[in-house]
Amino acid sequence: MTSRNDSLGHEAFVFFIGLVLGALAGLAFGLLIAPHSGSVTRRKIIRSAGEAKDQVTEVIDDLEESGRGILNDVKKTVK
């Protein structure tokens, strides 16, 4: 049986993953239809990939922190 906190944590995780994937898909689509030469587009993709990596890392860190908070709440509830 899962608690309400576990369910909310999972829903938040799924939401953030969807948000990140949607942002990456939009970014890729925008770069592919951009009216630039191949070398300019490649540089933009590399730069954007680095930025996306930073954003994903930040989201993962936030999720990890939220998960720890939920785990602590569950531990307090069990005690």
C-alpha positions in Angstrom: 0.0 0.0 0.0 1.5 3.4 -1.0 1.0 6.5 0.9 -0.3 9.8 -0.5 3.2 11.3 -0.2 4.7 8.5 -2.3 2.1 9.1 -4.9 2.7 12.8 -5.0 6.5 12.3 -5.2 6.0 9.9 -8.2 3.6 12.3 -9.9 6.1 15.2 -9.4 8.9 13.0 -10.8 6.9 12.1 -13.9 5.9 15.7 -14.4 9.4 17.0 -14.3 10.7 14.3 -16.6 7.9 15.1 -19.1 8.8 18.8 -18.8 12.5 18.2 -19.5 11.8 15.9 -22.4 9.3 18.3 -23.9 11.7 21.2 -23.6 14.5 19.1 -25.2 12.2 18.1 -28.1 11.1 21.7 -28.6 14.7 22.8 -28.6 15.8 20.1 -31.1 12.9 20.9 -33.4 13.7 24.7 -33.3 17.3 24.1 -34.1 16.6 21.8 -36.9 14.3 24.2 -38.7 16.5 27.3 -38.0 17.8 29.0 -41.1 21.5 28.7 -40.3 24.4 26.9 -42.0 25.4 23.4 -40.8 28.4 24.6 -38.8 26.4 27.3 -37.0 23.6 24.8 -36.2 26.1 22.3 -34.9 27.6 24.9 -32.6 24.1 25.8 -31.4 23.3 22.2 -30.8 26.5 21.6 -28.8 25.9 24.7 -26.7 22.2 23.9 -26.2 23.1 20.3 -25.2 25.4 21.6 -22.5 22.6 23.9 -21.2 20.1 21.1 -21.3 22.5 18.9 -19.4 22.8 21.6 -16.7 19.0 21.9 -16.5 18.5 18.1 -16.3 21.2 18.0 -13.5 19.3 20.7 -11.7 16.0 18.9 -12.0 17.5 15.7 -10.8 19.1 17.5 -7.8 15.7 19.1 -7.0 13.9 15.7 -7.3 16.5 14.1 -5.1 16.0 16.8 -2.4 12.2 16.4 -2.6 12.6 12.6 -2.4 14.7 13.0 0.8 12.0 15.3 2.2 9.3 12.8 1.5 11.3 9.9 2.9 11.9 11.9 6.1 8.2 12.6 6.3 7.4 8.9 5.9 9.9 8.0 8.5 8.4 10.5 10.9 4.9 9.1 10.2 6.0 5.5 10.7 7.6 6.3 14.1 
